[in-house]
């Protein structure tokens, strides 16, 4: 079997976060065929040092990197430089917020494979990512469980009719948009799915960070509770698969076993199921087009699954979902403001400075006050992102004065 394992030389950006740690676990399962060339992290330097000791990367970076004796001479390298190293095949982007944008663009321009877990990259700069992938013939492989599931359902569905309303997909593989009626994302609904609406104002950060089915980082866990994550994923799906907005749908699925579905033009539906373990989509993104056995990964016991339920999200409970879809449809720099305002609002909520129910209002206010650019440059995207975060936080401070 070892001869069939494709070699991979990987950079992991965001290595100390939830996705980064699970990515390294998958890579370790296929050593020495898969090797870590570079690691980049935020502020968790102690964990990064442990990872560097175990995986022996040739390049390391962390937020505010200066003098760090444990790294060794010549090993300190910024993420955007790691991403274009000639000895790198794949870059896993699992950072938070906009931090992964520039390395993603540079990697794609250099013709690398980008395994993308960071939602904000495509949300704030889908047009720029598509342009970079086209110019450098790079490749985007989705790590998000829902988009990874859509990719698996679509791959091989080729030789259909043309579909002029679809754009060019970023994902590898072959599928004919003319075969596809709808892309359907699923959402757990978060921990407050069944709470009375009048009690949502009582939600505390520790409540929001207890997700019922998935093990995730702080930001995405809160986004799951507001359903902002699903709105961001609709925007991602638009860019990843070239899908028109009216062909992308979302349903609540509390069991979180069906990760996504594709409805075809003949009315049939293909679904991808699996345990709630992010190592599965991570491994598929790294091993594609192969499926490799891994004894460390769990199996889904279908006999133990008593029921699978689906329903429409309630817009009164999840206003962030509609805000995200509206921003995506408006295009231009509206999605930039959406993502930046959401990140700022989540930080404020987790720090105890606003209520859970204040999050959508802050995002709506930022969107309504924005004067959009239609086709922004990278510099404009980054500037608008930072300015929006500052404005949202200043607005909250003014309320407290």
VOPAGU-2260 file (C-alpha; in pm, 1 decimal, decimal comma):
REM VOPAGU-2260
SITE   aa  ch    i         X         Y         Z
SITE  UNK   A    0       0,0       0,0       0,0
SITE  UNK   A    1     284,3     241,4      79,0
SITE  UNK   A    2     384,2     263,8    -288,1
SITE  UNK   A    3      38,1     404,6    -366,5
SITE  UNK   A    4      61,8     689,9    -116,6
SITE  UNK   A    5     139,2    1011,2    -307,1
SITE  UNK   A    6     428,3    1212,9    -161,6
SITE  UNK   A    7     334,3    1544,9      -7,0
SITE  UNK   A    8     557,5    1824,0     119,9
SITE  UNK   A    9     326,3    2048,7     317,0
SITE  UNK   A   10     319,1    2391,2     480,1
SITE  UNK   A   11      58,0    2426,6     756,5
SITE  UNK   A   12     -51,9    2783,2     829,9
SITE  UNK   A   13    -240,0    2804,7    1158,9
SITE  UNK   A   14     -75,5    2488,1    1289,4
SITE  UNK   A   15    -169,6    2541,5    1655,6
SITE  UNK   A   16    -542,1    2590,4    1589,6
SITE  UNK   A   17    -803,8    2316,6    1579,8
SITE  UNK   A   18    -774,1    2242,3    1205,8
SITE  UNK   A   19    -396,4    2281,8    1212,9
SITE  UNK   A   20    -354,3    2028,1    1493,1
SITE  UNK   A   21    -580,2    1778,8    1319,1
SITE  UNK   A   22    -394,9    1832,2     990,9
SITE  UNK   A   23     -67,6    1742,3    1159,8
SITE  UNK   A   24    -229,4    1429,0    1305,1
SITE  UNK   A   25    -329,2    1320,3     954,1
SITE  UNK   A   26      16,9    1397,0     814,1
SITE  UNK   A   27     177,7    1195,7    1094,6
SITE  UNK   A   28     -35,1     894,2     999,8
SITE  UNK   A   29     126,2     888,8     654,5
SITE  UNK   A   30     487,1     968,3     744,4
SITE  UNK   A   31     739,3     952,0     584,7
SITE  UNK   A   32     540,4     991,3     262,2
SITE  UNK   A   33     389,1    1316,0     388,1
SITE  UNK   A   34     631,9    1565,5     537,8
SITE  UNK   A   35     595,9    1905,0     702,4
SITE  UNK   A   36     812,9    2171,2     538,9
SITE  UNK   A   37     677,0    2474,5     724,1
SITE  UNK   A   38     469,4    2565,6    1029,5
SITE  UNK   A   39     313,9    2903,7    1107,6
SITE  UNK   A   40     105,9    2994,8    1411,7
SITE  UNK   A   41     -33,8    3288,1    1605,5
SITE  UNK   A   42      51,7    3332,4    1971,9
SITE  UNK   A   43      64,4    2973,7    2100,8
SITE  UNK   A   44     442,1    2959,2    2085,5
SITE  UNK   A   45     479,7    2673,6    2334,1
SITE  UNK   A   46     264,9    2440,0    2121,3
SITE  UNK   A   47     439,5    2557,0    1804,5
SITE  UNK   A   48     773,6    2468,7    1964,3
SITE  UNK   A   49     643,9    2118,1    2043,3
SITE  UNK   A   50     521,2    2077,4    1685,1
SITE  UNK   A   51     853,4    2197,3    1545,2
SITE  UNK   A   52    1038,6    1949,9    1767,1
SITE  UNK   A   53     822,8    1661,8    1645,0
SITE  UNK   A   54     792,3    1740,9    1271,9
SITE  UNK   A   55    1128,6    1912,4    1214,6
SITE  UNK   A   56    1009,5    2166,7     955,2
SITE  UNK   A   57    1258,8    2365,3     753,7
SITE  UNK   A   58    1066,7    2690,7     812,8
SITE  UNK   A   59     877,7    2828,2    1115,6
SITE  UNK   A   60     685,7    3148,9    1187,5
SITE  UNK   A   61     470,0    3292,6    1463,7
SITE  UNK   A   62     292,6    3620,7    1529,6
SITE  UNK   A   63     541,2    3890,1    1626,5
SITE  UNK   A   64     835,3    3663,1    1545,2
SITE  UNK   A   65    1164,8    3820,1    1638,0
SITE  UNK   A   66    1434,4    3643,9    1830,8
SITE  UNK   A   67    1353,2    3282,2    1912,5
SITE  UNK   A   68    1655,3    3070,4    1987,1
SITE  UNK   A   69    1470,6    2740,4    1961,9
SITE  UNK   A   70    1391,8    2799,1    1593,8
SITE  UNK   A   71    1753,0    2791,7    1484,3
SITE  UNK   A   72    1940,4    2994,6    1222,9
SITE  UNK   A   73    1778,8    3037,3     882,4
SITE  UNK   A   74    1447,3    2872,4     973,7
SITE  UNK   A   75    1239,9    3184,6    1045,5
SITE  UNK   A   76    1029,9    3252,6     734,6
SITE  UNK   A   77     703,3    3450,5     689,3
SITE  UNK   A   78     396,2    3257,0     565,5
SITE  UNK   A   79     383,5    3430,4     226,3
SITE  UNK   A   80     742,5    3313,8     163,5
SITE  UNK   A   81     679,4    2961,1     293,4
SITE  UNK   A   82     385,4    2933,9      53,1
SITE  UNK   A   83     604,1    2972,3    -257,3
SITE  UNK   A   84     901,8    2758,7    -157,2
SITE  UNK   A   85    1009,3    2535,7    -448,7
SITE  UNK   A   86    1017,8    2230,7    -219,0
SITE  UNK   A   87     648,8    2270,5    -121,5
SITE  UNK   A   88     362,8    2085,3    -295,2
SITE  UNK   A   89      69,6    2191,8     -79,6
SITE  UNK   A   90     -21,8    2475,6     155,3
SITE  UNK   A   91    -287,0    2411,1     420,7
SITE  UNK   A   92    -447,7    2745,0     511,8
SITE  UNK   A   93    -612,2    2712,5     854,1
SITE  UNK   A   94    -555,9    3061,2     992,4
SITE  UNK   A   95    -815,6    3293,0    1143,4
SITE  UNK   A   96    -961,5    3597,2     970,7
SITE  UNK   A   97    -772,4    3762,8     686,8
SITE  UNK   A   98    -429,3    3630,8     789,6
SITE  UNK   A   99    -436,0    3353,8     529,8
SITE  UNK   A  100    -529,3    3570,3     231,5
SITE  UNK   A  101    -188,3    3684,2     106,0
SITE  UNK   A  102     -21,9    3339,8     147,7
SITE  UNK   A  103    -316,2    3183,6     -39,5
SITE  UNK   A  104    -280,3    3422,4    -331,6
SITE  UNK   A  105      96,8    3377,1    -346,3
SITE  UNK   A  106      68,2    2997,5    -333,3
SITE  UNK   A  107    -188,5    2987,9    -614,8
SITE  UNK   A  108      16,5    3225,8    -828,8
SITE  UNK   A  109     309,8    2985,7    -780,7
SITE  UNK   A  110      98,5    2690,3    -897,0
SITE  UNK   A  111      66,6    2524,3    -556,0
SITE  UNK   A  112    -220,8    2316,9    -420,2
SITE  UNK   A  113    -403,5    2511,7    -148,8
SITE  UNK   A  114    -606,5    2308,7     101,0
SITE  UNK   A  115    -832,5    2586,6     224,8
SITE  UNK   A  116    -999,6    2578,4     566,0
SITE  UNK   A  117   -1022,0    2953,3     632,9
SITE  UNK   A  118   -1367,0    3076,6     529,4
SITE  UNK   A  119   -1272,1    3443,0     516,1
SITE  UNK   A  120   -1023,2    3399,8     229,5
SITE  UNK   A  121   -1288,2    3328,8     -34,9
SITE  UNK   A  122   -1551,7    3543,4     133,4
SITE  UNK   A  123   -1348,3    3864,5     126,0
SITE  UNK   A  124   -1144,3    3800,0    -188,4
SITE  UNK   A  125   -1310,7    3535,8    -404,1
SITE  UNK   A  126   -1246,5    3734,4    -720,2
SITE  UNK   A  127    -877,5    3776,8    -636,0
SITE  UNK   A  128    -840,3    3408,0    -547,9
SITE  UNK   A  129   -1002,2    3302,4    -876,1
SITE  UNK   A  130    -769,9    3534,9   -1067,3
SITE  UNK   A  131    -460,0    3403,2    -886,3
SITE  UNK   A  132    -559,4    3041,0    -945,8
SITE  UNK   A  133    -612,4    3109,5   -1314,4
SITE  UNK   A  134    -284,0    3296,6   -1355,1
SITE  UNK   A  135     -67,2    3040,8   -1176,9
SITE  UNK   A  136    -271,0    2728,0   -1246,6
SITE  UNK   A  137    -292,5    2665,6    -876,3
SITE  UNK   A  138    -559,9    2448,3    -724,3
SITE  UNK   A  139    -801,8    2501,3    -434,5
SITE  UNK   A  140    -915,4    2198,9    -234,5
SITE  UNK   A  141   -1184,1    2270,3      26,4
SITE  UNK   A  142   -1122,5    2144,7     379,5
SITE  UNK   A  143   -1451,6    2270,5     527,2
SITE  UNK   A  144   -1659,8    1956,8     580,8
SITE  UNK   A  145   -1957,7    2091,0     383,0
SITE  UNK   A  146   -1764,4    2205,3      76,2
SITE  UNK   A  147   -1546,7    1896,7      88,6
SITE  UNK   A  148   -1869,5    1692,7      85,0
SITE  UNK   A  149   -2006,7    1887,6    -213,3
SITE  UNK   A  150   -1677,7    1831,7    -394,6
SITE  UNK   A  151   -1699,6    1456,7    -330,8
SITE  UNK   A  152   -2060,7    1446,1    -451,8
SITE  UNK   A  153   -1983,1    1640,8    -770,3
SITE  UNK   A  154   -1655,1    1479,1    -873,5
SITE  UNK   A  155   -1708,9    1251,4   -1172,2
SITE  UNK   A  156   -2053,6    1389,2   -1258,3
SITE  UNK   A  157   -1928,9    1489,5   -1601,7
SITE  UNK   A  158   -2046,2    1486,9   -1962,8
SITE  UNK   A  159   -2362,5    1684,2   -1896,8
SITE  UNK   A  160   -2514,8    1982,9   -2070,1
SITE  UNK   A  161   -2340,3    2321,9   -2057,1
SITE  UNK   A  162   -2465,8    2575,9   -1803,6
SITE  UNK   A  163   -2386,2    2933,8   -1908,6
SITE  UNK   A  164   -2508,6    3077,2   -1576,7
SITE  UNK   A  165   -2230,0    2894,1   -1386,2
SITE  UNK   A  166   -1879,7    3033,2   -1339,6
SITE  UNK   A  167   -1550,7    2847,4   -1359,8
SITE  UNK   A  168   -1498,4    2620,9   -1054,7
SITE  UNK   A  169   -1183,5    2643,1    -843,0
SITE  UNK   A  170   -1194,0    2281,5    -723,5
SITE  UNK   A  171   -1012,4    2004,4    -914,6
SITE  UNK   A  172   -1189,4    1711,6   -1077,7
SITE  UNK   A  173   -1457,1    1693,6   -1344,2
SITE  UNK   A  174   -1823,1    1781,0   -1311,7
SITE  UNK   A  175   -2077,9    1930,1   -1548,3
SITE  UNK   A  176   -2280,4    2217,1   -1400,6
SITE  UNK   A  177   -2555,4    2132,9   -1648,8
SITE  UNK   A  178   -2626,8    1821,9   -1443,2
SITE  UNK   A  179   -2673,4    2014,8   -1119,5
SITE  UNK   A  180   -2996,9    2163,1    -989,5
SITE  UNK   A  181   -2893,2    2262,9    -633,7
SITE  UNK   A  182   -2600,7    2253,5    -394,3
SITE  UNK   A  183   -2735,8    2196,4     -42,4
SITE  UNK   A  184   -2528,9    2278,8     266,2
SITE  UNK   A  185   -2627,0    2141,3     605,3
SITE  UNK   A  186   -2603,7    2312,1     944,4
SITE  UNK   A  187   -2643,5    2174,7    1294,5
SITE  UNK   A  188   -2823,1    2489,2    1408,3
SITE  UNK   A  189   -2581,8    2533,6    1698,1
SITE  UNK   A  190   -2645,0    2497,6    2071,5
SITE  UNK   A  191   -2941,9    2740,3    2079,0
SITE  UNK   A  192   -3147,6    2579,9    1805,0
SITE  UNK   A  193   -3425,1    2490,7    2051,1
SITE  UNK   A  194   -3395,0    2782,6    2294,1
SITE  UNK   A  195   -3694,9    3018,3    2318,2
SITE  UNK   A  196   -3618,3    3332,1    2117,0
SITE  UNK   A  197   -3672,4    3554,4    2419,5
SITE  UNK   A  198   -3390,4    3374,9    2604,6
SITE  UNK   A  199   -3119,5    3435,1    2342,4
SITE  UNK   A  200   -3027,4    3760,7    2514,4
SITE  UNK   A  201   -2915,1    3551,0    2813,5
SITE  UNK   A  202   -2656,0    3355,2    2613,4
SITE  UNK   A  203   -2305,4    3373,9    2761,1
SITE  UNK   A  204   -1977,5    3300,0    2577,9
SITE  UNK   A  205   -1935,6    2970,7    2762,8
SITE  UNK   A  206   -2278,4    2860,8    2636,4
SITE  UNK   A  207   -2197,2    2951,4    2275,4
SITE  UNK   A  208   -1863,1    2769,8    2281,3
SITE  UNK   A  209   -2024,8    2433,7    2362,1
SITE  UNK   A  210   -2111,0    2303,4    2015,1
SITE  UNK   A  211   -2342,9    1999,7    2018,5
SITE  UNK   A  212   -2160,2    1792,7    1755,1
SITE  UNK   A  213   -1833,6    1946,2    1628,4
SITE  UNK   A  214   -1499,8    2026,0    1794,1
SITE  UNK   A  215   -1391,5    2363,0    1652,3
SITE  UNK   A  216   -1214,4    2687,7    1732,6
SITE  UNK   A  217   -1373,3    2982,9    1915,3
SITE  UNK   A  218   -1467,6    3196,0    1613,2
SITE  UNK   A  219   -1630,8    2922,9    1405,0
SITE  UNK   A  220   -1814,2    2783,8    1708,8
SITE  UNK   A  221   -1983,7    3118,6    1774,8
SITE  UNK   A  222   -2051,8    3156,9    1401,0
SITE  UNK   A  223   -2223,0    2818,6    1412,7
SITE  UNK   A  224   -2448,2    2942,7    1692,8
SITE  UNK   A  225   -2551,8    3251,5    1490,4
SITE  UNK   A  226   -2556,9    3055,4    1160,0
SITE  UNK   A  227   -2317,0    3313,2    1017,1
SITE  UNK   A  228   -2090,7    3020,2     932,1
SITE  UNK   A  229   -2351,7    2886,2     690,5
SITE  UNK   A  230   -2394,4    3224,8     527,4
SITE  UNK   A  231   -2018,1    3247,9     477,5
SITE  UNK   A  232   -2024,3    2895,7     334,3
SITE  UNK   A  233   -2287,2    2997,6      77,2
SITE  UNK   A  234   -2044,8    3265,4     -44,2
SITE  UNK   A  235   -1759,8    3013,1     -45,7
SITE  UNK   A  236   -1967,0    2766,5    -248,8
SITE  UNK   A  237   -2037,1    3037,3    -506,0
SITE  UNK   A  238   -1663,9    3076,9    -569,1
SITE  UNK   A  239   -1548,9    2716,4    -523,8
SITE  UNK   A  240   -1800,3    2566,2    -764,8
SITE  UNK   A  241   -1896,1    2864,7    -979,0
SITE  UNK   A  242   -2257,4    2818,4    -868,4
SITE  UNK   A  243   -2521,1    3089,1    -921,0
SITE  UNK   A  244   -2670,1    3221,9    -598,2
SITE  UNK   A  245   -3011,6    3071,5    -663,8
SITE  UNK   A  246   -2856,7    2723,3    -693,8
SITE  UNK   A  247   -2714,2    2723,8    -338,3
SITE  UNK   A  248   -2935,4    2624,6     -47,1
SITE  UNK   A  249   -2896,2    2544,5     323,6
SITE  UNK   A  250   -3096,8    2331,0     566,1
SITE  UNK   A  251   -3070,7    2254,4     936,5
SITE  UNK   A  252   -2965,4    1897,3    1011,3
SITE  UNK   A  253   -2920,1    1851,5    1388,4
SITE  UNK   A  254   -2749,5    1510,6    1363,8
SITE  UNK   A  255   -2460,1    1657,3    1156,4
SITE  UNK   A  256   -2406,3    1324,7     977,5
SITE  UNK   A  257   -2504,0    1442,1     628,1
SITE  UNK   A  258   -2245,3    1707,5     547,4
SITE  UNK   A  259   -2387,5    1824,0     213,8
SITE  UNK   A  260   -2613,2    1714,1     -69,5
SITE  UNK   A  261   -2630,4    1773,5    -443,9
SITE  UNK   A  262   -2962,0    1766,9    -626,5
SITE  UNK   A  263   -2929,4    1684,3    -995,4
SITE  UNK   A  264   -3150,2    1791,2   -1282,8
SITE  UNK   A  265   -3327,2    1454,1   -1293,4
SITE  UNK   A  266   -3443,2    1504,3    -933,2
SITE  UNK   A  267   -3205,5    1255,7    -773,5
SITE  UNK   A  268   -3000,6    1363,7    -471,5
SITE  UNK   A  269   -2652,1    1249,5    -375,8
SITE  UNK   A  270   -2543,3    1297,3     -13,9
SITE  UNK   A  271   -2208,6    1260,3     162,0
SITE  UNK   A  272   -2225,4    1117,2     514,8
SITE  UNK   A  273   -1959,3    1060,8     776,4
SITE  UNK   A  274   -1870,8    1099,0    1144,3
SITE  UNK   A  275   -1823,9    1450,1    1281,3
SITE  UNK   A  276   -1445,3    1436,8    1258,6
SITE  UNK   A  277   -1254,5    1701,0    1063,0
SITE  UNK   A  278    -968,1    1461,6     995,5
SITE  UNK   A  279   -1183,3    1298,1     725,9
SITE  UNK   A  280   -1216,8    1603,2     497,3
SITE  UNK   A  281    -859,5    1706,1     578,6
SITE  UNK   A  282    -727,3    1369,1     464,8
SITE  UNK   A  283    -938,2    1374,7     147,8
SITE  UNK   A  284    -802,4    1718,8      58,7
SITE  UNK   A  285    -445,9    1595,0     108,9
SITE  UNK   A  286    -484,0    1257,2     -63,4
SITE  UNK   A  287    -715,7    1344,6    -355,8
SITE  UNK   A  288    -783,3    1175,8    -595,6
SITE  UNK   A  289    -703,5     874,1    -377,3
SITE  UNK   A  290    -891,5     747,6     -72,5
SITE  UNK   A  291    -639,4     609,7     173,6
SITE  UNK   A  292    -715,9     376,1     466,2
SITE  UNK   A  293    -642,2     527,6     806,6
SITE  UNK   A  294    -704,0     318,4    1117,4
SITE  UNK   A  295    -709,9     633,5    1333,1
SITE  UNK   A  296   -1029,1     763,0    1170,9
SITE  UNK   A  297   -1373,7     670,0    1310,0
SITE  UNK   A  298   -1643,2     487,0    1115,1
SITE  UNK   A  299   -2011,5     575,3    1098,4
SITE  UNK   A  300   -2236,0     304,8    1244,8
SITE  UNK   A  301   -2549,0     337,6    1032,6
SITE  UNK   A  302   -2739,3      89,6    1249,3
SITE  UNK   A  303   -2697,8     328,7    1541,9
SITE  UNK   A  304   -2843,9     621,1    1345,9
SITE  UNK   A  305   -3209,2     629,3    1447,6
SITE  UNK   A  306   -3316,5     920,1    1228,8
SITE  UNK   A  307   -3196,0    1197,3    1000,6
SITE  UNK   A  308   -3392,4    1521,2    1023,2
SITE  UNK   A  309   -3389,6    1835,6     810,1
SITE  UNK   A  310   -3569,7    2169,4     834,1
SITE  UNK   A  311   -3545,0    2527,8     712,5
SITE  UNK   A  312   -3355,9    2781,2     928,1
SITE  UNK   A  313   -3580,5    3033,7    1103,6
SITE  UNK   A  314   -3478,4    3386,3     992,4
SITE  UNK   A  315   -3593,1    3528,7    1327,0
SITE  UNK   A  316   -3353,8    3298,3    1512,3
SITE  UNK   A  317   -3067,9    3329,2    1262,1
SITE  UNK   A  318   -3064,4    3682,4    1111,8
SITE  UNK   A  319   -2689,5    3654,6    1044,2
SITE  UNK   A  320   -2751,6    3391,7     777,1
SITE  UNK   A  321   -2966,5    3624,4     568,0
SITE  UNK   A  322   -2722,2    3912,8     619,6
SITE  UNK   A  323   -2441,5    3698,3     480,0
SITE  UNK   A  324   -2635,7    3580,4     175,5
SITE  UNK   A  325   -2747,2    3936,3      98,6
SITE  UNK   A  326   -2387,4    4061,9     122,8
SITE  UNK   A  327   -2271,7    3783,2    -107,2
SITE  UNK   A  328   -2534,6    3867,0    -366,8
SITE  UNK   A  329   -2446,1    4238,0    -352,5
SITE  UNK   A  330   -2081,1    4148,2    -412,8
SITE  UNK   A  331   -1799,8    4399,8    -438,1
SITE  UNK   A  332   -1665,0    4483,1     -94,0
SITE  UNK   A  333   -1985,0    4402,3      95,6
SITE  UNK   A  334   -1857,4    4051,6     184,6
SITE  UNK   A  335   -1534,5    4209,7     314,1
SITE  UNK   A  336   -1734,1    4425,6     554,9
SITE  UNK   A  337   -1952,5    4129,1     649,6
SITE  UNK   A  338   -1656,8    3909,3     748,5
SITE  UNK   A  339   -1468,5    4186,5     927,7
SITE  UNK   A  340   -1772,3    4305,7    1123,7
SITE  UNK   A  341   -1855,4    3949,3    1221,8
SITE  UNK   A  342   -1502,8    3881,3    1346,4
SITE  UNK   A  343   -1506,2    4201,8    1551,4
SITE  UNK   A  344   -1852,3    4127,0    1692,3
SITE  UNK   A  345   -1756,6    3771,5    1789,2
SITE  UNK   A  346   -1445,9    3900,8    1968,2
SITE  UNK   A  347   -1655,2    4157,8    2154,5
SITE  UNK   A  348   -1908,8    3894,0    2256,3
SITE  UNK   A  349   -1643,3    3648,2    2373,6
SITE  UNK   A  350   -1481,5    3927,9    2576,0
SITE  UNK   A  351   -1815,0    3997,5    2747,0
SITE  UNK   A  352   -1854,3    4346,9    2599,2
SITE  UNK   A  353   -2176,3    4284,9    2402,4
SITE  UNK   A  354   -2467,8    4044,0    2420,9
SITE  UNK   A  355   -2512,5    3750,2    2186,1
SITE  UNK   A  356   -2816,4    3921,1    2033,5
SITE  UNK   A  357   -2610,4    4235,0    1957,6
SITE  UNK   A  358   -2399,1    4050,9    1697,9
SITE  UNK   A  359   -2637,7    4078,4    1397,7
SITE  UNK   A  360   -2716,3    4444,2    1469,6
SITE  UNK   A  361   -2349,2    4542,4    1462,7
SITE  UNK   A  362   -2297,4    4357,7    1134,5
SITE  UNK   A  363   -2608,6    4513,6     978,2
SITE  UNK   A  364   -2496,0    4861,1    1084,4
SITE  UNK   A  365   -2153,3    4808,9     925,1
SITE  UNK   A  366   -2308,4    4688,5     597,9
SITE  UNK   A  367   -2561,0    4972,8     579,2
SITE  UNK   A  368   -2294,8    5240,6     631,4
SITE  UNK   A  369   -2053,9    5093,7     374,1
SITE  UNK   A  370   -1977,1    5258,5      40,3
SITE  UNK   A  371   -1873,0    4962,1    -176,2
SITE  UNK   A  372   -1605,1    4913,1    -437,7
SITE  UNK   A  373   -1702,9    4688,5    -728,2
SITE  UNK   A  374   -1365,7    4532,4    -811,6
SITE  UNK   A  375   -1125,6    4601,8    -522,4
SITE  UNK   A  376    -751,3    4549,4    -520,3
SITE  UNK   A  377    -581,0    4338,3    -255,1
SITE  UNK   A  378    -471,3    4654,7     -76,9
SITE  UNK   A  379    -828,9    4785,9     -73,4
SITE  UNK   A  380    -964,8    4456,5      62,3
SITE  UNK   A  381    -715,3    4454,3     348,9
SITE  UNK   A  382    -771,8    4822,6     428,6
SITE  UNK   A  383   -1152,3    4789,2     432,1
SITE  UNK   A  384   -1128,5    4478,4     649,2
SITE  UNK   A  385    -913,9    4652,8     909,6
SITE  UNK   A  386   -1115,6    4976,0     898,7
SITE  UNK   A  387   -1441,5    4785,9     947,6
SITE  UNK   A  388   -1310,6    4604,3    1251,9
SITE  UNK   A  389   -1196,2    4932,6    1403,0
SITE  UNK   A  390   -1532,6    5101,8    1335,5
SITE  UNK   A  391   -1733,1    4817,2    1489,5
SITE  UNK   A  392   -1524,2    4817,5    1806,3
SITE  UNK   A  393   -1533,5    5197,7    1829,3
SITE  UNK   A  394   -1913,2    5191,5    1792,4
SITE  UNK   A  395   -1937,6    4962,0    2093,4
SITE  UNK   A  396   -1700,7    5179,8    2295,4
SITE  UNK   A  397   -1913,0    5486,6    2215,7
SITE  UNK   A  398   -2222,1    5307,6    2346,5
SITE  UNK   A  399   -2044,4    5239,4    2673,5
SITE  UNK   A  400   -1935,2    5602,9    2720,3
